[in-house]
Amino acid sequence: MSATTVEQPVRVVLADDQPLVRTALRMVITDTTDLVVVAEAANGAEAVRLVEETGADVVVMDLRMPGTDGIEATRIITEGPADARVVVLTTFDDDDHVYAALHAGASGFLVKDMALDDILAAVRVVASGDALIAPSVTRRLIKEFTGRPRTEPAAPRRRAEGITDREREVLTLVGRGLSNTEIAGELHISIATAKTYLTRLLAKLDARDRVQLVIIAYEAGLVSAA
């Protein structure tokens, strides 16, 4: 008789300088069986330290915090030896740093007015190795940044090279914020086929997850503010 494998809960660090936000998230996570809060941080430096100390799986990261902000903390965590993934939780309407957070390695971003259950669902998605960007938020992100003049010096932009015309179509739709189901409908293919194209794009473009594909689509000029 084989032993039953018991899955360990996802270990979460909450990083936000607002105690009320952390309290609300901690209370709802306490009611789950597959998630557990292992630490709380009031700034980015604390978040980095606590990830190292606890071996956390996911960090729910605010962007605007005193001292080391969420962008720098995200970069340190994702470039370091820890396996923790970062979900940015921010107020998108007044925050110009979401794009920078994605470049820093965040696996998704959410807005603080989302339902708590949706935030928990996002933590689970990211913990499983996927990435999550709400399509409506993605479209607003793309509109925001493609509408800006590209005047500031930046790192060399990645190009969508070495992919087929069909894969380019899929990448464009990912950049527009469409889900796999919507991509399948748009291109008249099955959802399984859409997922296959997505997997190929991740491999060919050396992208970590769907978030990076959105960035690549933007940088390659495949999406516009229209």
trRosetta pair geometry for C-beta under 8 A, 3 or more apart (Angstrom, degrees):
i j d omega theta_ij theta_ji phi_ij phi_ji
7 34 7.4 3 108 -129 119 94
8 11 7.9 -13 140 -36 111 94
9 32 7.9 131 -142 114 123 98
9 33 6.9 -135 -93 150 115 45
9 34 5.3 170 -126 -171 79 30
9 35 5.7 -179 -177 -85 107 7
9 36 4.4 85 108 -10 140 104
10 34 6.2 37 5 147 93 77
10 35 5.0 -24 60 -109 98 68
10 36 7.2 163 75 24 48 67
10 57 4.9 -105 -161 68 77 145
10 58 6.0 17 166 8 117 116
10 123 6.7 153 112 146 148 103
10 124 6.9 -164 -8 -105 158 59
10 127 4.4 -32 -126 -134 139 161
11 36 6.0 -27 -108 71 55 92
11 38 4.6 12 -166 -21 100 135
11 54 6.3 -167 162 146 134 111
11 55 6.7 50 77 98 158 72
11 56 4.7 -135 117 -131 102 56
11 57 4.8 118 50 2 75 91
11 58 7.5 158 84 28 50 69
12 29 6.4 -113 53 -142 147 155
12 35 5.8 19 -16 -172 130 99
12 36 6.7 168 21 81 88 37
12 37 5.3 -51 78 -101 98 54
12 38 6.6 146 57 10 42 82
12 56 6.5 74 -134 -157 10 112
12 57 7.0 -42 -70 58 52 87
12 58 5.2 -21 -110 74 76 95
12 59 7.5 145 -162 -99 61 28
12 60 6.4 22 -173 -11 110 102
12 123 6.3 -3 -103 -161 130 140
13 37 7.6 103 -106 -156 25 70
13 38 6.3 -49 -74 64 70 88
13 39 4.9 -10 -120 69 90 92
13 40 7.2 171 -165 -90 65 27
13 41 6.4 27 170 -4 108 109
13 47 6.1 130 135 -145 132 78
13 50 5.3 140 -132 111 136 121
13 51 5.8 -96 -2 -76 159 74
13 54 6.6 148 -71 57 110 144
13 56 4.4 -47 -22 -103 104 169
13 58 7.5 -168 28 97 69 48
13 59 4.7 -20 67 -112 103 79
13 60 7.3 -168 89 26 52 67
13 84 7.4 -3 18 -146 120 145
14 21 7.9 -178 177 118 119 86
14 22 4.7 129 130 -132 135 89
14 25 5.4 154 -116 88 136 137
14 26 6.4 -89 -11 -61 158 89
14 37 6.0 -14 -14 -137 111 117
14 39 7.6 -162 31 100 67 50
14 40 4.8 -15 66 -116 99 79
14 41 7.1 180 92 28 51 68
14 59 8.0 172 -84 -159 16 60
14 60 5.3 -11 -117 59 62 109
15 40 7.6 168 -80 -164 40 50
15 41 4.2 -9 -112 67 81 110
15 42 7.9 -129 -154 -43 60 7
15 43 7.6 -45 -166 97 96 9
15 44 6.9 68 179 -99 136 46
15 46 7.2 165 -125 85 97 93
15 47 3.8 12 -102 -90 140 128
15 59 5.8 14 -1 -178 121 104
15 60 6.7 175 30 84 72 55
15 61 4.8 2 66 -114 121 62
15 62 6.1 -139 112 20 74 79
15 65 7.1 -67 158 -50 93 161
15 70 6.9 142 116 -109 122 94
15 73 6.9 -156 167 125 161 158
16 21 4.5 -81 130 88 156 129
16 22 5.2 -172 58 -56 109 89
16 25 8.0 118 11 9 141 138
16 41 7.9 107 16 81 39 67
16 42 7.5 -33 91 -125 36 44
16 60 7.5 -27 -35 113 107 94
16 61 7.9 166 -63 -158 71 26
16 62 4.1 100 -111 -24 74 130
16 65 7.2 -147 -145 -85 29 117
16 89 7.2 -44 -79 79 121 118
17 42 5.0 71 -116 -175 61 74
17 43 6.2 43 -82 -74 102 66
17 62 6.5 -115 7 77 74 151
17 64 7.6 -82 23 110 124 66
17 65 4.5 156 -34 -129 114 85
17 66 6.2 103 -107 4 150 86
18 21 4.2 69 87 4 109 110
18 22 7.0 168 91 -8 60 84
18 62 7.4 128 15 -82 94 162
19 22 5.7 -59 -150 41 37 110
19 23 5.9 39 154 -24 71 107
19 42 7.8 -14 -70 -105 75 106
20 23 5.6 -52 -143 35 31 114
20 24 6.3 33 157 -21 64 104
21 24 6.0 -54 -150 34 29 109
21 25 6.5 22 155 -11 63 108
21 62 7.3 82 103 -68 158 129
21 89 7.8 161 177 118 131 132
21 112 7.0 -57 -122 -139 124 122
22 25 6.0 -61 -149 41 30 107
22 26 6.0 30 156 -21 67 110
22 40 5.1 78 -166 -147 139 128
23 26 5.7 -56 -143 38 28 110
23 27 6.2 29 159 -22 64 107
24 27 6.0 -55 -149 32 27 110
24 28 6.7 15 159 -10 62 107
24 116 6.7 -127 153 -98 102 130
25 28 6.2 -63 -149 40 31 102
25 29 6.0 27 156 -17 68 112
25 37 7.5 119 119 -84 93 131
25 60 6.5 -155 -164 85 160 161
25 116 7.1 -171 -103 -141 57 105
25 119 7.1 -86 -116 118 101 144
26 29 5.8 -60 -144 40 29 109
26 30 6.2 40 155 -31 64 104
26 37 5.0 -35 -122 -15 85 166
26 40 7.1 -35 -68 -75 129 127
27 30 5.7 -49 -153 24 29 117
27 31 7.4 25 152 -17 58 102
28 31 6.0 -54 -162 30 39 111
28 32 7.5 37 144 -22 63 102
28 116 4.6 -166 -75 159 173 137
28 117 7.6 -126 -177 -69 137 54
28 120 6.5 -121 129 -56 117 128
29 32 5.7 -55 -160 26 45 113
29 35 4.9 -94 -153 112 96 118
29 36 6.9 141 153 -117 112 19
29 37 5.3 105 93 -37 145 99
29 120 6.9 174 -91 -108 73 110
30 37 7.4 -42 -62 11 75 111
32 35 4.6 30 89 38 138 96
32 120 6.6 169 -58 -158 150 139
34 124 7.0 44 110 -107 129 112
35 120 6.6 -128 -3 -150 161 99
35 123 6.4 56 -114 111 139 138
35 124 7.4 -92 -64 -72 115 86
37 40 6.8 18 174 -58 122 88
38 50 7.8 157 106 168 92 105
38 54 4.4 135 129 -169 132 143
38 56 5.7 -163 53 -93 130 93
39 50 4.0 -162 120 -171 153 131
39 53 7.3 88 -61 77 159 112
39 54 5.2 -146 -12 -38 125 150
39 56 7.0 -98 32 -64 107 128
40 50 7.9 -140 53 -139 15 171
41 44 7.6 87 140 -99 134 12
41 46 3.6 168 -145 105 103 108
41 47 4.0 -164 71 -67 164 67
41 49 7.9 142 -107 51 128 88
41 50 5.4 -146 -60 10 115 141
42 46 6.0 50 40 31 61 155
42 65 7.0 162 150 -158 50 120
42 66 7.8 -2 136 42 91 100
43 46 5.2 96 58 11 72 103
43 47 7.2 -130 103 -9 38 92
43 65 4.6 167 -126 148 59 121
43 66 5.4 -65 -103 69 123 71
43 67 4.6 42 -178 53 146 117
43 68 6.0 104 153 54 100 78
43 73 8.0 174 147 -62 58 141
44 47 5.3 -54 -149 32 37 116
44 48 6.5 37 156 -20 69 100
44 61 7.8 50 -108 -152 82 110
44 65 5.6 152 -29 73 80 128
44 67 6.5 -152 40 99 89 90
44 68 3.3 -116 78 112 114 93
44 69 5.5 37 -29 91 140 9
44 70 5.8 -158 -85 -80 110 34
44 72 5.8 81 151 74 160 91
44 73 3.1 -143 -158 -49 102 125
44 76 7.9 112 163 28 108 128
45 48 5.9 -50 -152 32 33 111
45 49 6.5 28 153 -14 64 107
45 67 5.6 -57 -4 131 117 133
45 68 4.2 120 -46 21 79 132
45 73 7.1 -117 -50 -93 30 107
46 49 5.8 -59 -149 40 33 110
46 50 5.9 27 157 -17 69 112
47 50 5.9 -59 -142 40 26 107
47 51 6.4 32 158 -24 63 104
47 59 5.9 84 -172 -154 115 137
47 61 6.5 76 -156 -110 162 97
47 70 7.9 40 24 -116 162 66
47 73 4.9 53 71 -174 126 142
47 77 7.2 -56 129 -59 102 132
48 51 6.0 -54 -152 30 27 111
48 52 6.8 23 153 -14 61 106
48 68 7.2 -38 -6 118 124 157
48 73 5.4 -135 -48 -143 96 86
48 76 5.1 -12 -112 103 131 135
48 77 6.0 -139 -111 -66 75 86
48 80 7.8 113 -153 -14 98 156
49 52 5.9 -61 -159 37 33 110
49 53 6.2 23 152 -15 69 112
50 53 5.5 -56 -140 41 36 110
50 54 5.7 9 169 0 72 116
50 56 7.0 37 127 -20 85 131
51 54 6.6 -68 -132 49 21 92
51 55 7.8 81 176 -87 53 10
51 56 5.0 -83 -126 36 67 112
51 59 6.1 -42 -83 -66 120 125
51 77 5.5 46 56 -125 172 112
51 82 5.2 62 145 -172 111 173
51 84 4.8 -85 -153 -2 122 160
52 80 7.8 -65 -80 142 100 150
52 82 6.2 -113 -88 -63 58 128
55 82 7.3 -166 -129 -138 48 100
56 59 6.2 86 114 -65 140 78
56 82 7.7 25 55 -178 73 133
56 84 5.0 39 90 -104 86 125
57 83 7.3 -23 -126 102 56 97
57 84 6.2 154 176 -116 11 68
57 85 7.1 -10 158 25 61 86
57 127 5.2 46 139 -131 126 101
58 84 6.5 169 -85 -160 15 82
58 85 5.5 -24 -109 67 70 83
58 86 7.5 149 -161 -95 61 23
58 87 6.2 15 -175 -2 109 107
58 123 5.3 131 123 -157 162 88
58 126 5.7 105 -119 98 123 116
58 127 5.1 -70 -45 -76 126 92
59 73 8.0 -128 143 136 155 114
59 74 7.9 -164 85 -102 132 71
59 77 6.4 -53 10 -167 150 171
59 84 5.5 56 -20 162 99 127
59 85 7.4 -165 23 92 75 36
59 86 4.9 -21 65 -111 102 73
59 87 7.1 -178 86 30 51 66
60 87 5.3 -22 -111 72 62 103
60 89 5.3 18 178 -11 92 129
60 119 7.4 52 -131 176 136 113
60 123 6.6 -42 -71 -92 108 113
61 70 4.6 136 159 -150 104 111
61 73 6.5 -171 -143 92 131 121
61 74 5.9 144 119 -73 170 99
61 86 5.1 -6 1 -163 135 105
61 87 6.7 154 21 76 81 45
61 88 5.4 -45 77 -105 94 55
61 89 6.7 148 67 20 38 78
61 101 7.9 176 100 -153 124 127
61 106 7.2 -126 56 -110 130 113
62 65 5.6 108 90 -50 110 105
62 70 5.3 -144 99 -65 45 138
62 88 7.8 91 -123 -160 15 67
62 89 6.0 -46 -82 75 59 83
62 90 6.3 121 -149 -90 58 71
63 69 6.2 23 171 168 57 105
63 70 3.8 -108 -115 51 36 133
63 71 6.2 40 -148 -40 91 81
63 88 6.1 33 -57 -157 98 113
63 90 4.7 14 4 -98 114 129
63 95 5.9 103 63 -159 145 136
63 97 5.3 160 179 83 141 124
63 98 7.4 -90 -66 -79 157 56
63 101 6.0 -84 -103 -70 116 136
64 69 6.4 -23 -118 -143 32 111
64 70 7.0 -37 -15 3 26 112
64 90 7.4 102 1 -134 88 102
64 95 6.9 -129 -31 -114 114 110
64 97 7.9 138 -61 34 81 138
65 68 7.4 -4 90 88 107 54
65 69 5.5 151 48 -129 73 54
65 70 5.9 101 8 -42 107 83
65 73 7.9 5 51 -8 132 140
68 72 5.2 -113 -164 85 85 124
68 73 5.4 105 139 -60 111 92
68 76 8.0 -16 -174 0 138 142
69 72 5.6 91 56 17 70 98
69 73 6.9 -134 102 -3 34 97
69 97 7.8 -34 139 153 140 169
70 73 5.5 -58 -139 43 33 112
70 74 6.0 40 159 -26 67 105
70 88 6.5 109 150 -126 136 94
70 90 7.6 -161 66 -77 161 113
70 97 7.9 126 69 113 100 134
70 101 6.6 -2 117 -110 102 120
71 74 5.8 -54 -151 32 27 112
71 75 6.6 26 152 -18 62 105
71 97 5.6 -96 -57 170 131 126
71 100 5.2 1 -134 119 138 111
71 101 5.1 -108 -104 -86 80 71
71 104 5.2 169 -168 -35 71 158
72 75 5.6 -52 -150 34 35 113
72 76 6.4 33 153 -18 67 105
72 104 7.5 -112 -84 -136 19 145
73 76 5.8 -54 -147 36 32 110
73 77 6.2 29 156 -18 66 109
74 77 5.9 -59 -146 39 28 108
74 78 6.0 11 164 -7 67 113
74 86 4.7 169 -130 127 95 174
74 88 7.1 -18 -82 -74 146 101
74 101 5.7 73 33 -153 165 79
74 104 4.3 86 96 118 111 125
74 105 5.7 179 153 61 93 88
74 106 5.2 -30 -159 -62 144 86
75 78 6.4 -63 -138 44 23 99
75 79 5.9 5 168 -4 63 119
75 104 4.0 -84 -65 -156 83 100
75 105 6.2 131 -106 12 44 112
76 79 6.4 -69 -139 46 20 98
76 80 5.9 25 160 -33 61 118
77 80 5.9 -61 -146 27 23 114
77 82 6.1 -51 -162 65 74 126
77 84 5.6 -60 178 79 117 115
77 86 6.0 112 84 -56 137 121
77 105 7.4 -162 79 89 80 133
78 84 7.9 -103 -80 86 56 75
78 85 7.6 53 -101 -125 95 48
78 86 6.3 -80 -55 2 108 119
78 104 6.7 130 33 143 133 68
78 105 2.9 -171 88 131 167 155
78 106 7.6 -114 -47 -56 145 34
79 105 6.8 -156 -41 -39 73 155
85 107 4.5 0 -179 -4 113 145
85 126 5.0 -163 113 163 133 104
85 127 6.9 -169 47 -89 125 41
86 101 8.0 -126 121 178 129 100
86 105 6.6 81 32 106 123 85
86 106 4.6 -83 97 -118 107 68
86 107 6.1 138 60 11 55 84
87 106 6.9 101 -118 -167 19 98
87 107 6.4 -50 -76 67 64 88
87 108 5.1 -13 -124 71 82 97
87 109 7.0 159 -173 -97 61 34
87 110 6.4 19 167 0 106 108
87 122 5.8 123 -144 133 146 112
87 123 6.1 -105 3 -93 157 64
87 126 5.2 -146 -64 -12 108 166
87 132 7.5 3 -121 56 111 108
88 98 6.8 158 113 -131 153 76
88 101 4.8 59 -77 151 153 151
88 102 8.0 -86 2 -61 141 65
88 106 4.7 -5 -26 -147 107 154
88 108 7.1 -158 29 101 75 48
88 109 3.9 -17 68 -112 107 91
88 110 7.0 172 90 26 58 61
89 109 7.4 -178 -73 -158 29 64
89 110 5.1 -13 -110 68 71 99
89 111 7.7 128 -159 -130 59 7
89 112 6.1 89 166 -81 90 76
89 119 6.8 37 -110 -136 126 121
90 95 4.9 -63 158 35 128 174
90 97 7.9 -143 -143 69 164 91
90 98 6.5 -157 62 -85 148 94
90 101 7.8 -178 -23 -14 145 164
90 109 6.5 -22 23 -167 106 112
90 110 7.7 136 25 78 60 50
90 111 6.7 -49 78 -114 56 54
90 112 6.8 -91 127 -31 13 96
91 94 5.5 -1 114 44 111 91
91 95 5.6 131 76 -24 65 115
91 111 6.6 70 -125 -154 33 85
91 112 5.4 -34 -76 18 73 119
91 113 7.9 70 -121 -21 77 91
92 95 5.8 -83 -129 46 25 105
92 98 6.2 17 -125 -55 85 146
92 109 7.6 113 -84 138 107 122
92 111 4.7 -63 -6 -96 107 113
92 137 6.2 -148 -79 -143 167 107
92 140 6.9 82 148 103 139 136
92 141 7.7 -84 -155 -73 127 86
93 111 7.9 64 -16 -140 80 131
95 98 6.0 91 113 -40 106 91
97 100 4.8 -52 -164 43 72 117
97 101 5.9 81 136 -31 84 96
98 101 5.5 -54 -152 31 34 114
98 102 6.7 34 152 -19 66 100
98 109 5.6 124 -150 158 106 175
98 141 6.1 -104 105 -118 135 114
99 102 5.8 -51 -154 32 35 111
99 103 6.6 33 149 -15 65 104
99 141 6.7 149 -72 -170 87 105
99 144 7.9 -150 -40 94 121 115
99 145 5.4 100 -76 -81 150 145
99 215 7.8 128 -158 -109 83 97
100 103 5.6 -54 -151 39 36 112
100 104 6.2 40 148 -26 66 105
101 104 5.3 -53 -148 33 34 115
101 106 4.6 18 149 -9 92 139
101 109 6.5 94 95 -81 134 129
102 105 7.9 152 179 12 28 10
102 106 5.4 -74 -96 55 43 101
102 109 7.0 -79 -67 -23 93 122
102 211 5.3 -150 -148 172 105 114
102 212 7.6 173 168 -80 98 50
102 214 7.4 -66 -173 77 153 115
102 215 5.8 179 129 -65 124 121
103 215 6.6 136 -80 -129 73 149
105 208 7.6 28 -143 36 75 166
106 109 6.0 47 135 -60 143 90
106 211 6.7 -135 96 -177 72 166
107 126 4.7 123 103 -140 131 109
107 130 7.9 118 173 109 118 39
107 131 4.6 -133 -178 -114 77 86
107 132 7.3 47 133 22 83 68
107 208 7.6 -99 -103 121 86 120
107 209 5.7 36 -140 49 86 161
107 211 6.0 -167 -153 -3 34 141
108 122 6.0 -156 117 -172 149 112
108 125 7.4 63 -39 92 163 115
108 126 5.5 -120 14 -79 126 119
108 131 5.1 169 -60 -173 92 71
108 132 3.9 23 -122 62 150 69
108 133 5.6 -155 -140 -63 78 61
108 211 6.2 -136 -76 -66 48 126
109 133 6.4 23 42 -114 74 85
109 137 7.0 -140 93 138 94 144
110 114 5.4 -72 -180 14 108 148
110 118 7.4 159 -143 120 131 99
110 119 5.7 133 143 -110 167 82
110 122 5.6 -173 -61 32 133 175
110 132 7.8 12 -62 109 95 111
110 134 7.0 84 -116 -16 67 115
110 137 7.7 -154 -126 -29 34 171
111 114 5.6 119 70 -27 71 96
111 134 7.8 -70 7 30 96 141
111 137 6.4 -173 -24 -101 111 133
114 118 4.7 -104 166 80 113 128
114 119 5.7 134 96 -54 118 87
114 134 7.6 -167 -96 -49 134 151
115 118 4.5 92 64 2 85 104
115 119 7.3 -152 96 -6 47 83
116 119 5.5 -52 -152 33 39 114
116 120 6.5 39 151 -19 68 102
117 120 5.6 -52 -150 36 34 112
117 121 6.4 38 150 -22 65 103
118 121 5.5 -48 -148 34 35 115
118 122 6.5 39 150 -22 63 102
119 122 5.6 -52 -153 32 33 113
119 123 6.7 38 148 -22 64 100
120 123 5.6 -48 -152 30 37 114
120 124 6.7 36 150 -18 65 102
121 124 5.7 -54 -154 35 34 112
121 125 6.5 36 149 -22 66 104
122 125 5.5 -51 -147 33 35 113
122 126 6.3 30 157 -14 67 106
122 132 4.8 -152 -139 87 87 154
123 126 6.0 -59 -148 41 28 107
123 127 6.1 31 154 -22 64 111
124 127 5.7 -55 -144 37 29 113
124 128 6.5 31 156 -23 63 106
125 128 5.9 -59 -157 30 28 111
125 130 5.0 -67 173 73 83 114
125 131 7.6 16 134 134 106 5
125 132 4.6 79 96 -51 142 128
126 129 8.0 116 178 -17 33 8
126 130 6.7 -100 -94 74 32 63
126 131 6.6 44 -107 -115 79 41
126 132 6.0 -91 -55 10 87 106
129 209 7.9 -168 160 -98 58 117
130 209 6.6 126 -173 -148 37 119
130 210 7.1 19 -179 -2 79 115
131 208 7.7 95 -53 110 132 87
131 209 3.5 120 -28 145 126 131
131 210 4.3 -158 67 41 115 89
131 211 4.5 -123 177 -18 150 94
131 212 7.9 168 -35 3 170 74
132 210 7.7 63 -69 60 22 130
133 137 6.1 -128 177 81 82 106
133 138 4.6 89 132 -69 122 107
133 141 7.7 -62 -172 13 133 147
133 177 6.9 -102 111 -128 112 87
133 210 6.9 -143 12 112 102 112
133 211 6.1 126 -38 -97 120 80
133 214 6.5 -4 27 -35 161 159
134 137 4.3 72 70 12 97 110
134 138 6.8 -167 86 -14 46 85
135 138 5.4 -53 -144 33 33 115
135 139 6.5 34 159 -21 66 102
135 177 4.1 120 -154 154 67 100
135 178 6.4 50 -129 -102 126 22
135 179 5.9 -76 -58 -39 130 86
135 182 7.4 79 -112 7 156 154
136 139 6.0 -52 -153 31 31 110
136 140 6.8 27 151 -14 62 105
136 177 7.3 151 -41 158 14 147
137 140 5.7 -56 -152 38 36 110
137 141 6.2 41 149 -24 68 104
137 177 7.6 173 68 -134 49 136
138 141 5.5 -53 -148 33 32 114
138 142 6.3 30 156 -16 66 104
138 176 7.5 88 122 137 115 27
138 177 3.1 160 88 -105 122 110
138 214 6.2 -112 -148 -128 115 144
139 142 5.9 -52 -147 37 31 109
139 143 6.3 31 153 -18 64 108
139 176 6.6 22 -100 178 86 62
139 177 4.5 -95 -50 21 75 154
140 143 5.6 -55 -145 39 32 112
140 144 6.2 38 154 -25 65 106
141 144 5.7 -56 -151 32 28 113
141 145 6.4 2 163 0 65 110
141 177 8.0 134 41 -75 100 122
141 214 7.7 38 94 159 133 137
142 145 6.5 -69 -142 46 26 94
142 146 5.6 11 170 -7 68 117
142 175 6.6 108 -105 162 140 79
142 176 6.8 -82 30 -119 171 40
142 177 6.8 -132 -4 -33 129 108
142 214 7.5 -114 -71 -174 105 103
142 218 6.2 -149 -124 -93 86 110
142 223 5.1 -61 -161 138 134 139
142 225 7.3 -176 131 -94 78 54
143 146 6.5 -58 -127 45 21 99
143 147 6.0 21 167 -21 58 119
143 225 4.8 91 -141 -138 63 79
144 147 6.3 -79 -162 34 16 109
144 148 7.3 16 151 -27 57 106
145 148 5.7 -45 -153 17 40 115
145 218 6.5 19 97 -163 126 143
146 218 6.5 -132 -68 -146 99 96
146 223 6.2 -125 -63 111 150 85
146 224 5.4 -178 159 -149 148 37
146 225 4.5 -167 93 -49 106 83
147 225 4.3 83 -66 -92 88 153
150 154 7.7 -70 -167 5 95 132
154 157 7.2 49 101 -60 119 83
157 219 4.1 -172 -164 -177 103 110
157 220 7.4 173 149 -68 112 45
158 205 7.4 86 159 -169 132 103
158 215 7.6 62 39 120 126 94
158 216 5.1 -60 94 -120 125 86
158 219 5.3 73 48 95 73 143
158 220 7.0 -51 101 -57 70 90
159 219 7.7 -107 -75 118 38 99
159 220 5.5 106 -143 -109 46 96
160 163 5.9 -49 167 26 89 129
160 168 6.2 117 134 -116 135 87
160 171 5.8 145 -137 125 145 165
160 205 6.7 -29 -125 -100 67 126
160 216 5.9 111 -76 154 90 107
160 217 7.1 43 -63 -97 136 49
160 220 4.1 21 -7 -116 101 166
160 222 6.6 26 -1 -39 151 132
162 204 5.6 -163 109 -177 108 111
162 205 7.9 170 68 -76 106 62
163 167 4.0 -116 177 94 109 131
163 168 5.6 141 104 -57 115 76
163 171 6.9 65 120 -23 165 139
163 200 7.8 124 -131 130 98 104
163 201 6.6 30 -119 -111 139 77
163 204 5.5 124 -83 118 90 152
163 205 7.2 -11 -53 -54 126 99
164 167 4.6 97 52 8 77 102
164 168 7.0 -132 98 -7 42 86
165 168 5.5 -53 -151 33 33 115
165 169 6.7 39 148 -23 63 99
166 169 5.5 -47 -155 28 36 115
166 170 6.7 35 149 -16 65 102
166 187 7.9 94 -157 -157 90 141
166 197 6.9 -109 132 -120 99 130
167 170 5.5 -50 -150 36 37 112
167 171 6.2 41 150 -21 67 104
167 197 5.8 -172 -110 -161 70 98
167 200 6.1 -97 -112 102 127 121
167 201 5.7 166 -168 -78 106 93
167 204 7.3 26 171 42 158 153
168 171 5.5 -50 -144 36 33 114
168 172 6.4 40 153 -24 63 102
168 222 7.1 -153 -174 -116 84 135
169 172 5.7 -54 -154 31 30 114
169 173 6.7 24 152 -14 63 105
169 187 6.4 114 130 -99 130 125
170 173 5.8 -58 -152 38 33 108
170 174 6.4 37 149 -21 67 103
170 183 6.1 56 -138 -166 79 133
170 187 7.2 -26 -82 -42 78 157
170 194 6.9 167 -130 -146 119 71
170 197 4.3 -172 -77 139 172 137
170 198 6.7 -132 160 -68 132 62
170 201 6.5 -140 98 -45 119 139
171 174 5.5 -50 -147 34 34 113
171 175 6.3 36 152 -20 64 106
171 201 5.7 165 -79 -132 97 142
171 205 7.9 109 -110 -38 134 152
171 213 6.3 -130 -136 -174 82 103
171 216 7.1 -65 -165 99 122 109
171 217 5.2 -178 158 -90 87 103
171 220 7.7 8 136 55 135 146
171 222 6.1 10 114 127 99 174
172 175 5.6 -56 -153 36 30 114
172 176 6.6 27 150 -17 64 105
172 217 6.1 152 -105 -148 34 119
172 222 4.4 -127 -101 167 81 117
172 223 6.6 158 -154 -67 68 76
173 176 5.5 -52 -148 36 36 111
173 178 4.5 -41 169 39 92 134
173 182 7.3 -169 175 110 118 96
173 183 4.7 128 119 -111 144 93
173 186 5.9 169 -118 71 143 155
173 187 7.4 -102 -28 -36 158 111
174 177 7.8 64 174 -58 32 15
174 178 6.7 -85 -85 54 29 81
174 183 7.2 8 -61 -82 68 137
174 198 7.1 128 -81 -113 135 96
174 201 7.5 -177 -2 102 157 166
174 210 6.5 -136 -163 -156 119 89
174 213 4.9 -24 129 126 145 124
174 214 6.2 -122 138 -76 88 65
174 217 6.1 179 82 -41 88 148
175 213 7.2 -120 -64 136 72 78
175 214 5.4 136 -117 -138 55 55
175 216 7.8 -112 -82 78 112 63
175 217 2.6 -131 -74 119 131 150
175 218 6.0 172 -151 -47 117 63
175 222 5.4 121 29 92 161 109
175 223 4.1 -143 135 -42 122 129
176 217 7.9 -100 -24 143 56 150
176 223 5.7 179 -71 -118 67 116
177 214 7.5 48 -77 -118 62 121
178 182 3.9 -130 -166 95 99 123
178 183 5.0 130 117 -59 124 76
178 186 6.6 -27 -157 -12 165 142
179 182 4.8 95 49 9 73 101
179 183 7.0 -132 96 -6 38 87
180 183 5.6 -52 -145 36 32 113
180 184 6.3 36 154 -22 64 104
180 191 5.5 75 137 -155 107 87
180 194 4.7 142 -164 113 82 129
180 195 5.7 23 -144 -68 140 78
180 198 6.8 -62 -101 -29 104 146
181 184 5.7 -52 -151 33 30 113
181 185 6.6 26 152 -15 62 106
181 191 5.8 -12 -96 -105 60 115
181 194 7.8 -171 -65 58 19 162
182 185 5.7 -55 -150 38 34 111
182 186 6.1 35 153 -22 67 108
183 186 5.7 -55 -144 36 30 112
183 187 6.2 0 166 6 66 113
183 189 7.9 -30 129 56 80 107
183 194 4.6 130 94 -143 115 131
183 197 7.9 -140 146 67 139 132
184 187 6.6 -74 -142 52 22 90
184 188 7.9 64 166 -112 55 4
184 189 5.3 -108 -141 78 68 70
184 190 6.0 -32 -146 151 124 15
184 191 4.7 -60 -54 -80 158 54
184 193 7.0 118 -116 61 95 91
184 194 4.4 -93 -66 -32 85 136
185 188 7.4 22 -169 -74 28 43
187 194 7.3 144 48 -91 126 97
189 193 4.2 -100 163 84 117 135
189 194 5.9 144 93 -53 113 80
190 193 4.6 99 57 4 81 101
190 194 7.1 -139 98 -5 46 84
191 194 5.4 -50 -151 34 37 116
191 195 6.5 39 150 -20 66 102
192 195 5.7 -53 -152 35 32 112
192 196 6.6 36 148 -23 64 103
193 196 5.4 -49 -150 31 37 115
193 197 6.6 38 152 -18 66 100
194 197 5.8 -52 -153 34 33 111
194 198 6.5 35 148 -21 64 106
195 198 5.4 -53 -150 35 35 116
195 199 6.4 38 152 -21 66 102
196 199 5.7 -51 -150 33 32 112
196 200 6.5 33 151 -18 64 105
197 200 5.6 -55 -151 36 33 112
197 201 6.3 35 152 -21 66 105
198 201 5.7 -54 -149 34 31 112
198 202 6.5 35 152 -22 64 103
198 210 7.3 -14 -163 -95 122 93
198 213 7.6 -59 -149 -66 82 171
199 202 5.8 -51 -151 31 32 113
199 203 6.6 25 154 -13 64 107
200 203 5.9 -61 -152 39 32 108
200 204 5.9 21 158 -13 70 113
201 204 5.9 -58 -134 43 29 104
201 205 5.7 -1 175 8 67 117
201 207 6.9 -9 133 30 81 132
201 213 6.0 58 131 -118 127 127
202 205 6.8 -70 -133 51 15 90
202 207 5.0 -102 -135 68 58 93
202 208 7.7 -67 -154 98 101 7
202 209 7.2 12 -123 -106 121 23
202 213 7.0 -65 -83 -61 69 118
203 206 7.6 13 -180 -73 27 42
205 212 7.7 175 116 125 116 108
205 213 6.9 107 75 -105 148 77
205 216 5.7 36 178 -137 145 172
207 212 3.9 180 -157 98 98 122
207 213 5.2 87 160 -61 167 72
207 216 6.3 -88 -85 -18 129 139
208 211 7.5 -20 77 58 98 95
208 212 5.1 106 37 -11 79 142
209 212 5.9 106 55 11 54 96
209 213 7.5 -102 117 -4 38 93
210 213 5.3 -52 -153 33 41 116
210 214 6.7 47 150 -23 68 97
211 214 5.8 -51 -160 27 34 112
211 215 6.8 32 146 -16 64 104
212 215 5.4 -50 -151 36 41 114
212 216 6.2 43 151 -20 70 103
213 216 5.6 -51 -144 37 34 112
213 217 6.3 39 154 -22 65 104
214 217 5.8 -54 -149 34 29 112
214 218 6.5 29 152 -18 63 105
215 218 5.7 -57 -153 36 31 111
215 219 6.1 21 155 -13 68 111
216 219 5.8 -59 -140 43 31 106
216 220 5.9 24 161 -15 67 113
217 220 6.1 -59 -139 42 24 106
217 222 4.5 -81 -165 63 76 121
217 223 5.3 57 137 -16 104 111
218 221 7.9 38 169 -64 30 24
218 222 7.5 -77 -63 48 19 79
218 223 5.5 -43 -93 49 60 114
221 224 7.9 24 -171 -68 64 85
